[in-house]
Amino acid sequence: QSEIVIPEKVNYSGVEYTVTEIGYHAFESCDALTSITIPNSVTSIGGSAFEGCTGLTGELVIPDNVTTIGENAFAEARHVETIIIPDSVTAIGKKIMGNVYTWNDEPKPQLKKLVIGNGVSEIGEEAFSGCSSLTTITLPDNLSYIGKNAFVGCSSFSSIIIPANVTFVGDQIFSDCTNLQSIILLGDNVSKNC
């Protein structure tokens, strides 16, 4: 099936349940899946939920009530071009889109635009690594932690602003970002240099 609309409510044995979570590995490797509609009732997207869904395309909008996105949630969903993460999300797991390095022969993600909501305080390791088409990144003011290799191999964006609340950046977060010309640090409490 190419399009899936997850319902807000499901009926099981005569009892109605509200869908609040997309479980771990729920749609993993569904490579024929081209679009997914997630209901506003969902608060959590589990690790590897859409990993390997190479057919997903266009814009991926995370519903406003989601607070958690697990690691590898959209890894290898390489045809998604825009991700909009709402203010409700507090942390982005490791390798959410990434773990595809520029020196591998694997096809690279086509992610071009990334908007991260203001609720996010942590970006996990390798979260967007290998997203070599990414030209626009908006980091939230509340961000305090950027994991190692978070943007490694993102070779298309030329500038980035690190918000004032960031106190930790991991090793090599901008390694292999060959077009990066300007990094603006708004704060002075960063515990590691990038």
Salt bridges, closest charged atoms under 4 A:
GLU28 OE1 - HIS25 ND1 2.47
GLU81 OE2 - LYS112 NZ 3.79
ASP171 OD1 - LYS192 NZ 2.98
